[in-house]
Amino acid sequence: MVGRVGPDSLDLAEAHRFPNRPVRLPEGLRWDILGLYAGVLDGLRAAGQVDSVGIDSWAVDYGLLDADGALLGNPVHYRDSRTEGVAEKVWATVSAAELYAATGLQYAPFNTLYQLTAARSSAQFARAERLLLIPDLLTYWLTGEAGTELTNASTTQLIDPRTRDWAYGPAERLGIDLGLFAPLRRPGDPAGLLLPRVLEETGLTGPVPVTAVASHDTASAVAAVPADGERFAYICTGTWSLAGLELDAPVLTEESRTANFTNELGLDGTVRYLRNIMGLWLLQECLREWDDPGLDGLLAAAAEVTPLRSVVDAGDAAFLAPGRMPQRIADACRESGQPVPASPAEVTRCILDSLALAHRRAVAEAQALADHPVDVVHVVGGGARNDLLCRLTADACGLPVVAGPAEAAALGNVLVQARAHGQVGDRAQMRRLLARTQPLRRYEPRGDAAAWRAAEERLAAR
């Protein structure tokens, strides 16, 4: 994506789109990181001359390098099964409550901490001299300079959100060598210059700086929420739904831990207090199973299905792995004594109702746990294009929903670069620029709030 930023303009254009296809090898599910890097180079070539480059990606996954800086193998995919049962082994040394008090991170089986514990006995890990999270690895290949960007590092379960530094105590007790990580960087820090060989391959003229951005894509997306003031919730929608609040300090209470809220770091030292919800992954997997029928027609048909007929827990780890998603959703409905959705339209309505219900619970509980009331919910990311999901989310939350921008992660990435290079002001000015320049849609809540309460109680009674 190429962004152009001026005092009253913010334009984003797609330069190059390329696939991200994980590969299942005999040893497990892996990312095709070489294909992704080739896509990055192709994208730079297509973009033409630029003033800065910034990289964001998904969280938690990493590549291991040897003493010469060479990659030791394709990074393991967070949906790989290697972390099954690992959390319990970790908790035998550092309890779940202690970990949360130290790192503020919700439990997810794929957190980097559990991945490292699972990998420790491998031959590859024994040879590793450096660990780089995915955006840091791609940046290293572009610049030759290694760093660990803080917003992404905060998803490893190895960062203390109060000090914004490593959680040295838990890491030492668990035998995790924090020396594997490169020095921490903050969004806006310089991350090097494109190497001569990269310039030659892409046709760019140097020097071209690479700027550290909020490299966890959710952190970039939250930076691009076009909010006015502080009384807002956000839902970053895509493969996952990340629903929560932007705070000045973490919430590390036991109540917060048992509610499975996370405290990840955002731009300017903010805390992304949120809950991970399975998101549109549920629908994406169904579409794959159905050989990709037309989405618009499917959503139109789903809008005519009886609302809240059947709902599932959109945060259930049972839906984490790929494959057989329509059948697994049907099984969950059958096991809970609800009508079993049969047609693609019924399954789709079940998914969207369930996501809206999960959004409702997350927004309500976040406000209560953080003592931070909100007046509006901002839906950003790919789900902002889904009219039915946005409408259902407004109804479920009982709050106005402002949908957009859809390319929030890319816009947040661009704005952090622009700010680092003096083209835009503070976070509030960034958000005002977004609100002035990006297409937004507003949905007012309507319908029967009691029906959503009843669905929530039905799900809680499972």
C-alpha positions as CSV (number, residue, x, y, z in Angstrom):
1,M,0.0,0.0,0.0
2,V,1.3,3.5,-0.9
3,G,0.1,6.3,1.3
4,R,0.3,10.0,0.5
5,V,-0.1,12.4,3.4
6,G,-0.6,16.2,3.4
7,P,-2.1,18.7,5.9
8,D,-5.6,18.0,4.7
9,S,-5.1,14.8,2.6
10,L,-4.6,11.2,3.3
11,D,-4.7,8.9,0.3
12,L,-4.0,5.2,0.2
13,A,-3.5,3.1,-3.0
14,E,-2.9,-0.6,-3.4
15,A,0.4,-1.1,-5.3
16,H,0.6,-4.9,-5.2
17,R,-1.4,-7.7,-3.6
18,F,0.1,-11.2,-3.1
19,P,-1.1,-14.4,-1.4
20,N,-0.2,-15.5,2.1
21,R,-0.6,-19.3,1.9
22,P,0.6,-21.4,4.9
23,V,2.1,-24.7,4.0
24,R,1.6,-28.0,5.9
25,L,4.8,-29.9,6.0
26,P,5.5,-33.3,7.6
27,E,6.7,-31.5,10.7
28,G,3.6,-29.1,10.9
29,L,2.1,-25.9,9.7
30,R,4.6,-23.3,8.5
31,W,4.5,-19.8,7.0
32,D,6.0,-19.4,3.5
33,I,8.1,-16.5,4.7
34,L,10.3,-16.5,1.5
35,G,7.2,-16.1,-0.6
36,L,6.1,-13.2,1.6
37,Y,9.5,-11.5,1.3
38,A,9.4,-11.9,-2.5
39,G,5.9,-10.2,-2.3
40,V,7.4,-7.3,-0.3
41,L,10.1,-6.8,-2.9
42,D,7.6,-7.0,-5.7
43,G,5.5,-4.4,-3.8
44,L,8.4,-2.0,-3.4
45,R,9.1,-2.3,-7.1
46,A,5.5,-1.6,-8.0
47,A,5.2,1.3,-5.6
48,G,8.0,3.3,-7.1
49,Q,10.1,5.9,-5.3
50,V,8.9,6.4,-1.7
51,D,10.1,8.5,1.2
52,S,9.8,5.8,3.8
53,V,8.9,2.1,4.3
54,G,7.1,0.5,7.3
55,I,6.1,-3.1,7.9
56,D,3.3,-4.4,10.1
57,S,2.0,-8.0,10.3
58,W,0.2,-10.4,12.6
59,A,1.6,-11.1,16.0
60,V,3.3,-13.8,18.1
61,D,5.2,-15.7,15.3
62,Y,8.9,-15.5,14.7
63,G,11.9,-16.7,12.7
64,L,15.1,-18.0,14.2
65,L,18.5,-17.0,12.8
66,D,21.9,-18.7,13.3
67,A,25.2,-16.9,14.2
68,D,25.6,-15.8,10.6
69,G,22.2,-14.2,10.5
70,A,20.8,-16.9,8.2
71,L,17.2,-18.1,8.7
72,L,17.1,-21.6,10.3
73,G,13.7,-22.6,8.9
74,N,10.3,-21.4,7.9
75,P,8.5,-19.8,10.9
76,V,5.9,-22.0,12.6
77,H,2.3,-21.0,12.1
78,Y,0.5,-20.0,15.3
79,R,-2.3,-22.5,14.4
80,D,0.2,-25.4,14.5
81,S,-0.6,-28.0,17.1
82,R,2.8,-27.9,18.9
83,T,1.6,-25.7,21.7
84,E,-1.2,-28.1,22.8
85,G,-0.8,-28.8,26.5
86,V,2.2,-26.5,26.8
87,A,0.5,-23.8,28.9
88,E,-0.1,-26.3,31.8
89,K,3.6,-27.0,31.8
90,V,4.5,-23.3,32.0
91,W,1.9,-22.7,34.8
92,A,3.6,-25.5,36.8
93,T,6.6,-23.1,37.2
94,V,4.9,-19.7,36.9
95,S,1.1,-19.8,37.6
96,A,-1.4,-18.2,35.2
97,A,-2.2,-15.6,37.8
98,E,1.5,-14.7,38.3
99,L,2.0,-14.5,34.5
100,Y,-1.0,-12.2,34.1
101,A,0.1,-9.9,37.0
102,A,3.6,-9.6,35.3
103,T,2.6,-9.3,31.6
104,G,-1.1,-8.5,31.5
105,L,-1.5,-10.9,28.5
106,Q,-4.6,-13.0,28.1
107,Y,-4.3,-16.7,27.7
108,A,-4.0,-17.9,24.2
109,P,-2.4,-21.3,23.4
110,F,-0.3,-19.7,20.6
111,N,1.4,-16.9,22.7
112,T,5.1,-16.7,21.9
113,L,5.9,-17.7,25.4
114,Y,4.2,-21.1,24.8
115,Q,5.7,-21.4,21.4
116,L,9.2,-20.9,22.8
117,T,8.6,-23.5,25.5
118,A,7.4,-26.0,22.9
119,A,10.4,-25.3,20.7
120,R,13.1,-25.4,23.4
121,S,14.1,-29.1,22.8
122,S,14.3,-28.8,19.0
123,A,17.6,-28.9,17.1
124,Q,16.7,-25.7,15.3
125,F,16.2,-23.8,18.6
126,A,19.6,-25.1,19.9
127,R,21.4,-23.4,17.0
128,A,19.5,-20.1,17.2
129,E,21.4,-17.0,18.1
130,R,18.7,-14.5,17.2
131,L,14.8,-14.4,17.3
132,L,13.0,-11.9,15.2
133,L,9.2,-11.4,15.1
134,I,7.7,-11.5,11.6
135,P,7.8,-7.8,10.7
136,D,11.2,-7.4,12.3
137,L,12.5,-10.3,10.2
138,L,11.3,-8.7,7.0
139,T,12.8,-5.4,8.1
140,Y,16.1,-7.1,8.9
141,W,16.2,-8.6,5.3
142,L,15.5,-5.1,3.9
143,T,18.0,-3.2,6.0
144,G,20.5,-5.6,7.7
145,E,19.6,-4.1,11.1
146,A,17.8,-6.1,13.8
147,G,15.3,-4.7,16.3
148,T,12.2,-5.8,18.2
149,E,9.3,-3.4,17.8
150,L,7.5,-2.9,21.1
151,T,3.8,-3.2,20.2
152,N,4.4,-6.6,18.6
153,A,6.8,-7.6,21.4
154,S,3.9,-7.0,23.8
155,T,2.0,-9.9,22.3
156,T,4.8,-12.4,23.3
157,Q,3.8,-12.6,27.0
158,L,7.3,-11.5,27.8
159,I,6.7,-7.7,28.2
160,D,5.7,-5.9,31.3
161,P,3.0,-3.4,30.2
162,R,3.8,-1.1,33.2
163,T,7.5,-0.7,32.5
164,R,7.2,-1.2,28.7
165,D,10.3,-3.4,29.0
166,W,10.9,-7.2,29.2
167,A,9.3,-9.1,32.1
168,Y,12.7,-10.4,33.3
169,G,11.4,-12.3,36.3
170,P,9.0,-14.7,34.6
171,A,11.5,-15.2,31.7
172,E,14.3,-16.1,34.0
173,R,12.1,-18.6,36.0
174,L,11.0,-20.2,32.7
175,G,14.5,-20.5,31.3
176,I,13.8,-18.1,28.4
177,D,16.9,-16.3,27.2
178,L,15.7,-12.7,26.4
179,G,19.1,-12.2,24.8
180,L,17.7,-14.0,21.8
181,F,15.7,-10.8,21.1
182,A,17.1,-7.8,19.3
183,P,16.9,-4.4,21.2
184,L,13.5,-2.9,21.6
185,R,12.3,-0.2,19.2
186,R,9.3,2.1,19.5
187,P,6.9,3.2,16.7
188,G,8.5,6.0,14.8
189,D,12.1,4.9,15.5
190,P,14.4,4.6,12.5
191,A,14.9,1.0,11.5
192,G,17.7,1.5,8.9
193,L,18.0,2.1,5.2
194,L,17.2,-0.2,2.3
195,L,20.3,-2.2,1.5
196,P,22.1,-1.6,-1.9
197,R,21.0,-5.1,-3.1
198,V,17.3,-4.2,-2.2
199,L,17.6,-0.9,-4.1
200,E,19.0,-2.7,-7.1
201,E,16.3,-5.4,-7.1
202,T,13.4,-3.0,-6.6
203,G,14.7,-0.2,-8.9
204,L,14.5,2.4,-6.1
205,T,17.0,5.2,-5.6
206,G,18.5,5.5,-2.2
207,P,18.7,6.4,0.5
208,V,15.3,5.0,1.5
209,P,14.7,4.9,5.2
210,V,12.7,2.1,6.9
211,T,10.7,3.4,9.8
212,A,9.5,1.3,12.8
213,V,5.7,1.5,12.9
214,A,3.2,-0.1,15.3
215,S,4.2,-3.4,13.7
216,H,1.5,-5.5,15.2
217,D,-1.3,-4.9,12.7
218,T,-3.9,-4.4,15.4
219,A,-1.7,-1.6,17.0
220,S,-1.6,0.1,13.6
221,A,-5.3,-0.4,13.2
222,V,-6.1,1.1,16.6
223,A,-3.8,4.1,15.8
224,A,-6.1,4.7,12.8
225,V,-9.4,4.7,14.7
226,P,-11.0,8.0,13.8
227,A,-12.2,8.7,17.3
228,D,-12.9,12.1,18.9
229,G,-11.8,12.0,22.5
230,E,-11.4,9.0,24.8
231,R,-14.9,7.6,25.3
232,F,-14.8,5.0,22.5
233,A,-14.5,1.3,22.1
234,Y,-13.0,-0.3,19.0
235,I,-13.4,-3.5,17.2
236,C,-10.6,-4.3,14.7
237,T,-12.2,-6.8,12.4
238,G,-10.6,-9.3,10.0
239,T,-9.5,-12.8,10.5
240,W,-9.8,-12.0,14.2
241,S,-12.1,-9.5,16.0
242,L,-10.1,-7.5,18.6
243,A,-12.6,-5.7,20.8
244,G,-11.7,-3.3,23.5
245,L,-10.5,0.1,24.7
246,E,-7.5,2.4,24.5
247,L,-6.2,3.1,28.0
248,D,-3.3,4.9,29.6
249,A,-2.4,2.1,32.0
250,P,-2.9,-1.7,32.1
251,V,-5.7,-3.5,34.0
252,L,-4.0,-6.3,35.9
253,T,-6.7,-7.5,38.3
254,E,-7.7,-11.1,38.8
255,E,-11.1,-10.2,37.5
256,S,-9.5,-9.0,34.2
257,R,-7.5,-12.2,33.9
258,T,-10.5,-14.5,34.4
259,A,-12.4,-12.5,31.8
260,N,-9.4,-13.2,29.5
261,F,-8.7,-9.5,28.6
262,T,-5.2,-8.7,27.3
263,N,-3.1,-5.6,27.9
264,E,-1.1,-5.1,24.7
265,L,0.9,-1.9,24.0
266,G,-0.1,0.7,21.4
267,L,1.1,4.0,20.0
268,D,2.5,6.6,22.4
269,G,2.6,4.2,25.3
270,T,-1.1,3.5,25.3
271,V,-2.5,0.1,26.3
272,R,-4.8,-1.9,24.0
273,Y,-7.1,-3.4,26.5
274,L,-9.0,-6.0,24.5
275,R,-10.3,-9.5,24.0
276,N,-9.4,-11.7,21.1
277,I,-12.5,-13.1,19.4
278,M,-12.3,-15.7,16.6
279,G,-13.6,-13.1,14.0
280,L,-14.3,-13.5,10.3
281,W,-12.0,-16.5,10.2
282,L,-15.2,-18.5,11.0
283,L,-16.8,-17.2,7.8
284,Q,-13.6,-17.4,5.7
285,E,-13.2,-21.1,6.5
286,C,-16.9,-21.7,5.6
287,L,-16.5,-19.9,2.3
288,R,-13.5,-22.1,1.6
289,E,-15.5,-25.2,2.4
290,W,-18.3,-24.0,0.1
291,D,-15.9,-23.3,-2.8
292,D,-16.2,-19.5,-2.4
293,P,-19.8,-18.6,-3.3
294,G,-20.5,-14.9,-3.9
295,L,-20.3,-13.2,-0.6
296,D,-22.7,-10.4,-1.4
297,G,-25.5,-12.8,-2.2
298,L,-24.7,-14.9,0.8
299,L,-24.9,-11.9,3.2
300,A,-28.2,-10.8,1.6
301,A,-29.6,-14.2,2.2
302,A,-28.3,-14.3,5.7
303,A,-30.0,-11.0,6.5
304,E,-33.4,-12.7,5.8
305,V,-32.7,-15.6,8.2
306,T,-34.4,-15.5,11.6
307,P,-32.1,-13.6,13.9
308,L,-30.5,-15.2,16.9
309,R,-31.9,-18.6,16.1
310,S,-28.6,-20.2,17.0
311,V,-25.4,-18.8,18.4
312,V,-22.0,-20.2,19.3
313,D,-19.1,-18.9,21.4
314,A,-17.0,-17.0,18.9
315,G,-14.1,-17.1,21.3
316,D,-14.0,-20.9,21.7
317,A,-10.6,-22.4,20.9
318,A,-12.5,-25.3,19.3
319,F,-12.8,-23.1,16.2
320,L,-9.1,-22.2,16.0
321,A,-7.8,-24.9,13.6
322,P,-8.7,-24.9,9.9
323,G,-11.1,-27.3,8.2
324,R,-14.7,-28.5,8.5
325,M,-15.9,-25.2,9.9
326,P,-19.6,-25.5,8.8
327,Q,-19.8,-28.9,10.4
328,R,-18.1,-27.8,13.6
329,I,-20.5,-24.9,13.9
330,A,-23.4,-27.2,13.3
331,D,-22.0,-29.6,16.0
332,A,-21.7,-26.8,18.5
333,C,-25.3,-25.8,18.0
334,R,-26.5,-29.4,18.2
335,E,-24.6,-30.1,21.4
336,S,-26.1,-26.9,23.0
337,G,-29.6,-28.0,22.1
338,Q,-30.2,-25.2,19.5
339,P,-31.5,-25.5,16.0
340,V,-28.8,-26.7,13.7
341,P,-28.1,-24.3,10.8
342,A,-28.4,-26.2,7.5
343,S,-28.0,-23.9,4.6
344,P,-25.0,-21.6,4.0
345,A,-27.2,-18.6,4.7
346,E,-28.2,-20.0,8.1
347,V,-24.6,-20.8,9.0
348,T,-23.6,-17.3,7.9
349,R,-26.3,-15.7,10.1
350,C,-25.3,-17.9,13.0
351,I,-21.7,-16.7,12.6
352,L,-22.5,-13.0,12.3
353,D,-25.0,-13.1,15.2
354,S,-22.4,-14.9,17.3
355,L,-19.7,-12.3,16.4
356,A,-22.0,-9.4,17.3
357,L,-22.9,-11.1,20.6
358,A,-19.2,-11.6,21.4
359,H,-18.6,-7.9,20.5
360,R,-21.4,-7.0,22.9
361,R,-19.9,-9.0,25.8
362,A,-16.4,-7.7,25.2
363,V,-17.3,-4.0,25.0
364,A,-19.6,-4.2,28.1
365,E,-17.1,-6.2,30.2
366,A,-14.1,-4.0,29.1
367,Q,-16.0,-0.9,30.3
368,A,-16.8,-2.4,33.6
369,L,-13.3,-3.9,34.3
370,A,-11.4,-0.7,33.3
371,D,-14.0,1.7,34.7
372,H,-14.0,3.4,31.4
373,P,-17.4,4.2,29.9
374,V,-17.8,4.7,26.1
375,D,-20.4,6.4,23.9
376,V,-19.5,4.9,20.5
377,V,-18.0,1.8,19.0
378,H,-15.6,2.1,16.1
379,V,-15.4,-0.8,13.7
380,V,-12.3,-0.8,11.6
381,G,-10.6,-3.3,9.3
382,G,-12.1,-5.6,6.7
383,G,-15.3,-6.2,8.7
384,A,-16.2,-2.5,8.3
385,R,-17.3,-3.3,4.8
386,N,-19.7,-6.0,6.1
387,D,-23.0,-4.0,6.5
388,L,-24.8,-6.8,8.2
389,L,-22.1,-7.3,10.8
390,C,-21.9,-3.6,11.6
391,R,-25.6,-3.3,11.9
392,L,-25.8,-6.4,14.2
393,T,-22.9,-5.1,16.3
394,A,-24.8,-1.7,16.9
395,D,-27.9,-3.6,17.8
396,A,-26.1,-6.0,20.1
397,C,-24.0,-3.3,21.9
398,G,-26.8,-0.8,22.2
399,L,-24.4,1.8,21.0
400,P,-23.8,3.7,17.8
401,V,-21.3,2.0,15.5
402,V,-19.0,4.1,13.2
403,A,-17.6,1.8,10.5
404,G,-14.3,2.6,8.7
405,P,-11.7,2.8,7.6
406,A,-11.5,-0.7,6.2
407,E,-7.7,-0.4,5.6
408,A,-7.0,0.8,9.1
409,A,-3.8,-1.1,9.7
410,A,-2.3,0.3,6.5
411,L,-3.4,3.8,7.3
412,G,-2.0,3.6,10.9
413,N,1.3,2.3,9.4
414,V,1.4,5.2,7.0
415,L,0.5,7.8,9.6
416,V,3.2,6.7,12.0
417,Q,5.8,7.0,9.2
418,A,4.4,10.4,8.2
419,R,4.6,11.6,11.8
420,A,8.1,10.4,12.2
421,H,9.0,12.4,9.1
422,G,7.3,15.6,10.3
423,Q,4.2,15.4,8.0
424,V,1.5,15.1,10.7
425,G,1.2,16.0,14.3
426,D,0.2,14.1,17.5
427,R,-2.2,11.1,17.8
428,A,-5.3,13.4,18.1
429,Q,-4.3,15.2,14.9
430,M,-3.8,11.9,13.1
431,R,-7.4,10.9,14.1
432,R,-8.9,14.2,13.0
433,L,-7.2,13.8,9.7
434,L,-8.7,10.3,9.4
435,A,-12.1,11.5,10.2
436,R,-11.9,14.3,7.6
437,T,-10.5,12.2,4.8
438,Q,-11.9,8.6,5.1
439,P,-15.3,7.4,4.2
440,L,-17.2,6.4,7.4
441,R,-20.7,5.0,8.0
442,R,-22.8,5.3,11.2
443,Y,-25.2,2.7,12.5
444,E,-27.6,3.5,15.2
445,P,-28.8,0.7,17.5
446,R,-32.3,-0.6,16.9
447,G,-34.3,-3.7,17.6
448,D,-34.9,-5.7,20.7
449,A,-32.2,-5.4,23.4
450,A,-34.0,-8.2,25.4
451,A,-33.4,-10.6,22.5
452,W,-29.6,-10.1,22.8
453,R,-29.7,-10.5,26.5
454,A,-31.6,-13.8,26.1
455,A,-29.1,-15.0,23.6
456,E,-26.3,-14.1,25.9
457,E,-27.9,-16.0,28.8
458,R,-28.5,-19.0,26.5
459,L,-24.9,-19.1,25.6
460,A,-23.7,-18.7,29.2
461,A,-25.9,-21.6,30.2
462,R,-24.1,-24.1,28.0
